């Protein structure tokens, strides 16, 4: 059987049970796909996360039950590199910044974004990389 280049290109990325498999057995494409899905999910509930009517605890539960499972589907087989872990943390910090909102600076009185350390202090649950390490096989 002869395999031409177009057949080989179609085999480079194969989706099986929601997980992207590559010839190089790299998980970076799978993580990109999961982050795209999580980003779509985040944008669908974005108004809820920025609402002043909901408590921060309810917003965190929304993140943990709606967005996080979409991103972490199939994470038990991931072996994370620092770059991929950083991408996941950036995504999580984006969601947490939406949940906790801006903070008024005490010195200048201006509104500012929360720093990563402040987000870590406010979000008491394990971060997304720690959750992946706990779920790993």
C-alpha positions as CSV (number, residue, x, y, z in Angstrom):
1,X,0.0,0.0,0.0
2,X,1.4,3.4,-1.0
3,X,0.9,6.3,1.4
4,X,1.2,9.8,-0.2
5,X,1.9,13.1,1.6
6,X,-1.8,14.0,2.0
7,X,-2.6,10.8,3.7
8,X,0.4,11.3,6.0
9,X,-0.7,14.8,6.9
10,X,-4.1,13.6,7.9
11,X,-2.5,11.0,10.2
12,X,-0.3,13.5,12.0
13,X,-3.1,14.6,14.3
14,X,-5.8,12.1,15.2
15,X,-8.7,12.8,17.7
16,X,-9.6,9.7,19.7
17,X,-12.2,9.9,22.5
18,X,-11.7,13.7,22.8
19,X,-7.9,13.5,23.0
20,X,-5.6,14.6,20.3
21,X,-2.9,12.1,19.4
22,X,0.1,13.0,17.4
23,X,2.8,11.0,15.7
24,X,5.4,12.4,18.1
25,X,3.2,11.5,21.0
26,X,3.2,15.1,22.1
27,X,0.5,16.5,24.4
28,X,1.0,20.1,23.5
29,X,-1.7,19.9,20.7
30,X,-4.1,18.2,23.2
31,X,-3.4,21.0,25.8
32,X,-4.0,23.7,23.1
33,X,-7.2,22.0,22.2
34,X,-8.3,21.8,25.8
35,X,-7.5,25.4,26.4
36,X,-9.5,26.5,23.3
37,X,-12.5,24.5,24.6
38,X,-12.0,26.0,28.1
39,X,-11.7,29.5,26.6
40,X,-15.0,29.0,24.8
41,X,-16.6,27.7,28.0
42,X,-15.2,30.7,29.9
43,X,-16.6,33.2,27.4
44,X,-20.0,31.6,27.7
45,X,-20.1,32.2,31.4
46,X,-18.1,35.4,31.5
47,X,-21.1,37.6,32.4
48,X,-21.8,35.3,35.4
49,X,-18.2,35.5,36.6
50,X,-18.2,39.3,36.5
51,X,-21.6,39.8,38.0
52,X,-21.9,41.6,41.3
53,X,-25.0,39.7,42.2
54,X,-23.2,36.4,42.7
55,X,-20.8,35.8,45.6
56,X,-17.2,35.0,45.0
57,X,-17.7,31.5,46.4
58,X,-20.4,30.8,43.9
59,X,-18.2,32.1,41.1
60,X,-15.4,29.8,42.2
61,X,-17.7,26.8,42.3
62,X,-18.9,27.7,38.8
63,X,-15.3,27.7,37.7
64,X,-14.6,24.4,39.3
65,X,-17.7,22.7,38.0
66,X,-18.1,24.2,34.5
67,X,-14.8,25.4,33.2
68,X,-12.2,23.3,34.9
69,X,-13.5,19.8,33.9
70,X,-13.5,21.0,30.2
71,X,-9.8,22.0,30.5
72,X,-8.7,19.0,32.5
73,X,-10.4,16.2,30.4
74,X,-7.8,13.6,29.8
75,X,-5.2,15.2,32.0
76,X,-4.3,11.9,33.8
77,X,-2.1,11.0,30.9
78,X,-0.4,14.4,30.6
79,X,3.3,14.8,31.5
80,X,3.6,18.6,31.8
81,X,6.6,20.6,30.8
82,X,7.1,24.0,32.4
83,X,5.9,25.8,29.2
84,X,2.6,23.9,29.2
85,X,2.2,24.4,32.9
86,X,2.7,28.1,32.4
87,X,0.0,28.2,29.7
88,X,-2.4,26.5,32.0
89,X,-1.6,28.9,34.9
90,X,-2.1,31.9,32.5
91,X,-5.5,30.6,31.6
92,X,-6.5,30.0,35.3
93,X,-5.2,33.4,36.3
94,X,-7.3,35.0,33.6
95,X,-10.5,33.3,35.0
96,X,-9.6,34.2,38.5
97,X,-9.0,37.8,37.6
98,X,-12.5,37.9,36.2
99,X,-13.9,36.3,39.4
100,X,-12.1,38.5,41.9
101,X,-12.2,41.7,39.8
102,X,-9.9,44.7,40.1
103,X,-8.7,46.1,43.4
104,X,-8.4,49.8,44.4
105,X,-4.8,50.8,45.1
106,X,-4.6,52.2,48.6
107,X,-1.9,54.8,47.8
108,X,-3.1,56.2,44.5
109,X,-6.8,55.3,44.6
110,X,-6.7,53.9,41.1
111,X,-8.1,50.6,40.1
112,X,-5.6,47.9,39.2
113,X,-5.4,44.2,38.2
114,X,-4.6,41.7,40.9
115,X,-1.0,40.3,40.8
116,X,-0.4,36.6,40.6
117,X,0.6,36.3,44.2
118,X,-2.6,38.1,45.3
119,X,-4.6,35.6,43.2
120,X,-2.8,32.7,44.9
121,X,-3.7,34.1,48.3
122,X,-7.3,34.7,47.4
123,X,-7.8,31.3,45.7
124,X,-7.3,28.7,48.4
125,X,-7.9,25.6,46.3
126,X,-4.9,23.9,44.6
127,X,-3.9,25.6,41.3
128,X,-4.5,23.9,38.0
129,X,-1.0,22.4,37.7
130,X,-1.3,20.9,41.2
131,X,-4.7,19.4,40.3
132,X,-3.2,17.8,37.2
133,X,-0.3,16.3,39.3
134,X,-2.8,14.9,41.8
135,X,-4.9,13.3,39.1
136,X,-1.9,11.8,37.3
137,X,-1.7,8.1,36.9
